Amino acid sequence: MEFGLSESQRLLKDNARKFFENECPMEEVRRLMETDTAYDEALWAKMAEQGYTGIIFPEEYGGVGLGKVELILLMEEAGRALLPGPLFSTVAFAGSALDAIATPDQKKRYLTRICSGEARSTLAILEDGASWNLTDIRMASANGKLTGEKLFVPDAMVADFMIVVARDGVFAVDAKAAGIDIQPMEAMDRTRKLYSVRFSSTPAEKLGNAAGLARPFDVAAAAVVAEMVGGMQRTLDITVEYAKMRKQFGKPIGMFQAVQHQCADMYLETESARSAVYYAAWALEENTPDAAVAVSIAKMYASDAGRTVGGRGIQIHGGMGFTWENDLHLYYKRAKASETAFGDSTWHRERIARLVIDAGTASMQSA
Amino acid sequence: MDLNLNAEERQFRDELRAWLAANVPRDWAEWREKPLEEAFPYLRAWQRRLHEGRWAAVSWPKEYGGRSATLMQQAIFWEEMARAQAPSMANSLGLGLIGPTIIAYGSTAQKQRFIPKILSAEEIWCQGFSEPNAGSDLASLQTEARLDGDHYVVNGQKVWTSYGWVGDWCELVVRTDPNVPKHKGLTVLLVDMRSAGIDVRPLRQMTGESEFNELFFRDVRVPAENVLGQLNDGWNVAVSTLMYERGSYGARLHLLFKRNIDRLIEIARTVQTCGHSAASDPLVRQKLAQCYAEIEIMRLNQLRAFSRITATGVPGPEGSILKIFWSELNQRVQQVAQELLGSYGQLMSGDRRAVDNGLWSYGYLRTRGNTIEAGTSEVQRNIIGHFVLGLPRSY
């Protein structure tokens, strides 16, 4: 039993960190967030070259064929860099859905283009009730066409095709198909754009049933948590550096226990979220019986911890933390978007209750 | 990263599981709720049995009667003990903290003298660290030892000594040089609790019981050969004991926490609130799920720490997050239990209406001590701030 990273996992994580530091430093994040789509074609091509767009997909579709743990490590570093654009939507979200439910022929047409970097994609689930329960979805197809509105769809404007979840199945929709109207939603986090997407008798290709989404939903949720852990780590690092450097009353503020103990709590929360998501990724990869519970535990914990860590970081920075110039608010806003994505902590606690209390098996997965 | 058991770990688990199935006493349930004083001979006998199977101190090197178990095997050990609902061991401080310190710092003669009887529970160990005026600031302790011929003469007072009432031996930290900075003048002595001049008094705590003792030392003579480690190097020896305390204690507690949450879920199914079972009440479900999740995260933090220690060789200051996590979590779990039980939560053991014979009222009170004992939450946060994050020392 080994909870540490393997040599190759460590290498992948280190390389990803260097890659994002070089290719997408904060100046670039700030530039992209002021654009309409927060998407950069050149950066996307470089990520595809690294194999990031095909990281978890089978080699027969041009993927790299790595596991969920590797995906989570990549996402952690992407989150640390506050990477803008559709890597998450395309790979963890749409790609893993395709991989789980599409036919081999469909995978050849859709997944291959994701792996090669030719296509970007996203997944449209939420409707005006903003419920993450797939049973609340009302949109349904009629004669192979979709009508209705999806909300909070990330990166829809740069997607070449979308995966749309309807009551009677999961569909692939070409972004240029007839009857699609994509409008930006002005959300807090400018680094990952959200859109409303209206479909009016839009032709759609059925991929499979919504029931098949359970696992890709969990993969995406774990990937969000990994991004959050990266963001928490970066917030902690920035804050500790500041607490060492900033002086008041003639001393570095990090010397005061009121400040130091907040930093200690940020560390505890970050490490705990990391333990939870690493385990969840492994459980998904191994398909253990507690994989869904493990994902919910991670998402529940990180949804609260991400917000708390961000808040502590801003507080320790004092007035500086409240400025636009300081980077912390960017992480704080991403944390809010991630907190609600794929279910907030309340949603996941209820899911844990269903899986643990109602199932009548309170006993935990153990070594 | 691979959390599957490897072949060696699986063999270790299977062997242990079979042994426990054959050896865990069936009448433990009758003894579990008795006062520790009454149950102590029972726990001693149980430890002796474990020792006969070479299961008492799996982490210890083979040559000292252990199994040189890896940290992961140790985690497996506690998981299996929990699964088998096995009793705890009588000499828990000797096995968990003091034995390992003696193995690390002791002379050959000391190891030969003390180690076998720690394992067999023939000699129970206690720990003389805290003093009335030296709690978090342990290094300021004042109990002094003066060399007189080939003996040290000890005078002073210790407090919060677990197992003091039953202890045969004590790992005692004393000041041997008052003229140097406080960390540099300390020495660890191994003290026979039957020596003349030791007065052991029970310390009644807020739960009403006396888990701990106060120890008074008046001209207690300790042979000089009972210095553990080097003279005036006691701080390093003591810190090594504390590291074992913070690192390993949590693994054992998982046993208790897991039992608590399982039981709380059971209770929630039977408690009625507003005409339906509490287990179907959305608020109760939220709280139970939060506890369940955090207990699992505590286990995962522990496992990750084990992997890190395996890589670096020693328990590090990161162990402090484990201590903070379990102690504060335990209080939160007890609070949820109280909310679930309502007025019944206050009934103490002995009241015929008390739920689980007062387990929850006791737990509610006892867990207040969790964030104080073995290094307060504040001290743990100082350790993380300074030693892990590199912030300037605040004190």
HADDOCK unambig.tbl for C-alpha pairs under 7 A between the chains (distance, minus, plus):
assign (segid A and resid 1 and name CA) (segid B and resid 2 and name CA) 5.68 0.50 0.50
assign (segid A and resid 1 and name CA) (segid B and resid 3 and name CA) 4.50 0.50 0.50
assign (segid A and resid 1 and name CA) (segid B and resid 4 and name CA) 5.38 0.50 0.50
assign (segid A and resid 1 and name CA) (segid B and resid 5 and name CA) 4.90 0.50 0.50
assign (segid A and resid 1 and name CA) (segid B and resid 6 and name CA) 6.08 0.50 0.50
assign (segid A and resid 1 and name CA) (segid B and resid 72 and name CA) 6.52 0.50 0.50
assign (segid A and resid 2 and name CA) (segid B and resid 1 and name CA) 5.31 0.50 0.50
assign (segid A and resid 2 and name CA) (segid B and resid 2 and name CA) 5.10 0.50 0.50
assign (segid A and resid 2 and name CA) (segid B and resid 3 and name CA) 5.56 0.50 0.50
assign (segid A and resid 2 and name CA) (segid B and resid 307 and name CA) 6.09 0.50 0.50
assign (segid A and resid 3 and name CA) (segid B and resid 1 and name CA) 5.00 0.50 0.50
assign (segid A and resid 3 and name CA) (segid B and resid 2 and name CA) 6.24 0.50 0.50
assign (segid A and resid 3 and name CA) (segid B and resid 3 and name CA) 6.19 0.50 0.50
assign (segid A and resid 3 and name CA) (segid B and resid 303 and name CA) 6.67 0.50 0.50
assign (segid A and resid 3 and name CA) (segid B and resid 304 and name CA) 5.36 0.50 0.50
assign (segid A and resid 3 and name CA) (segid B and resid 307 and name CA) 5.63 0.50 0.50
assign (segid A and resid 4 and name CA) (segid B and resid 1 and name CA) 5.31 0.50 0.50
assign (segid A and resid 4 and name CA) (segid B and resid 304 and name CA) 6.72 0.50 0.50
assign (segid A and resid 4 and name CA) (segid B and resid 307 and name CA) 5.62 0.50 0.50
assign (segid A and resid 4 and name CA) (segid B and resid 308 and name CA) 6.85 0.50 0.50
assign (segid A and resid 5 and name CA) (segid B and resid 1 and name CA) 4.83 0.50 0.50
assign (segid A and resid 6 and name CA) (segid B and resid 1 and name CA) 5.65 0.50 0.50
assign (segid A and resid 244 and name CA) (segid B and resid 391 and name CA) 6.15 0.50 0.50
assign (segid A and resid 254 and name CA) (segid B and resid 391 and name CA) 5.70 0.50 0.50
assign (segid A and resid 254 and name CA) (segid B and resid 392 and name CA) 6.44 0.50 0.50
assign (segid A and resid 255 and name CA) (segid B and resid 391 and name CA) 6.52 0.50 0.50
assign (segid A and resid 255 and name CA) (segid B and resid 392 and name CA) 5.10 0.50 0.50
assign (segid A and resid 255 and name CA) (segid B and resid 393 and name CA) 6.05 0.50 0.50
assign (segid A and resid 255 and name CA) (segid B and resid 394 and name CA) 4.80 0.50 0.50
assign (segid A and resid 256 and name CA) (segid B and resid 394 and name CA) 5.93 0.50 0.50
assign (segid A and resid 257 and name CA) (segid B and resid 394 and name CA) 6.29 0.50 0.50
assign (segid A and resid 260 and name CA) (segid B and resid 385 and name CA) 5.50 0.50 0.50
assign (segid A and resid 261 and name CA) (segid B and resid 381 and name CA) 5.38 0.50 0.50
assign (segid A and resid 261 and name CA) (segid B and resid 382 and name CA) 6.81 0.50 0.50
assign (segid A and resid 261 and name CA) (segid B and resid 385 and name CA) 6.75 0.50 0.50
assign (segid A and resid 263 and name CA) (segid B and resid 385 and name CA) 6.70 0.50 0.50
assign (segid A and resid 264 and name CA) (segid B and resid 381 and name CA) 5.48 0.50 0.50
assign (segid A and resid 264 and name CA) (segid B and resid 384 and name CA) 5.59 0.50 0.50
assign (segid A and resid 264 and name CA) (segid B and resid 385 and name CA) 5.50 0.50 0.50
assign (segid A and resid 268 and name CA) (segid B and resid 321 and name CA) 5.73 0.50 0.50
assign (segid A and resid 272 and name CA) (segid B and resid 297 and name CA) 6.49 0.50 0.50
assign (segid A and resid 272 and name CA) (segid B and resid 301 and name CA) 6.20 0.50 0.50
assign (segid A and resid 275 and name CA) (segid B and resid 297 and name CA) 6.95 0.50 0.50
assign (segid A and resid 275 and name CA) (segid B and resid 300 and name CA) 5.75 0.50 0.50
assign (segid A and resid 275 and name CA) (segid B and resid 301 and name CA) 5.68 0.50 0.50
assign (segid A and resid 275 and name CA) (segid B and resid 304 and name CA) 6.80 0.50 0.50
assign (segid A and resid 276 and name CA) (segid B and resid 297 and name CA) 5.93 0.50 0.50
assign (segid A and resid 276 and name CA) (segid B and resid 300 and name CA) 6.68 0.50 0.50
assign (segid A and resid 297 and name CA) (segid B and resid 293 and name CA) 5.20 0.50 0.50
assign (segid A and resid 346 and name CA) (segid B and resid 286 and name CA) 6.94 0.50 0.50
assign (segid A and resid 349 and name CA) (segid B and resid 286 and name CA) 5.46 0.50 0.50
assign (segid A and resid 349 and name CA) (segid B and resid 289 and name CA) 5.24 0.50 0.50
assign (segid A and resid 349 and name CA) (segid B and resid 290 and name CA) 6.35 0.50 0.50
assign (segid A and resid 350 and name CA) (segid B and resid 285 and name CA) 6.62 0.50 0.50
assign (segid A and resid 350 and name CA) (segid B and resid 286 and name CA) 6.11 0.50 0.50
assign (segid A and resid 352 and name CA) (segid B and resid 289 and name CA) 5.78 0.50 0.50
assign (segid A and resid 353 and name CA) (segid B and resid 285 and name CA) 5.81 0.50 0.50
assign (segid A and resid 353 and name CA) (segid B and resid 289 and name CA) 5.46 0.50 0.50
assign (segid A and resid 357 and name CA) (segid B and resid 265 and name CA) 6.57 0.50 0.50
assign (segid A and resid 362 and name CA) (segid B and resid 262 and name CA) 5.48 0.50 0.50
assign (segid A and resid 363 and name CA) (segid B and resid 262 and name CA) 6.70 0.50 0.50
assign (segid A and resid 367 and name CA) (segid B and resid 76 and name CA) 6.05 0.50 0.50
assign (segid A and resid 367 and name CA) (segid B and resid 79 and name CA) 6.89 0.50 0.50
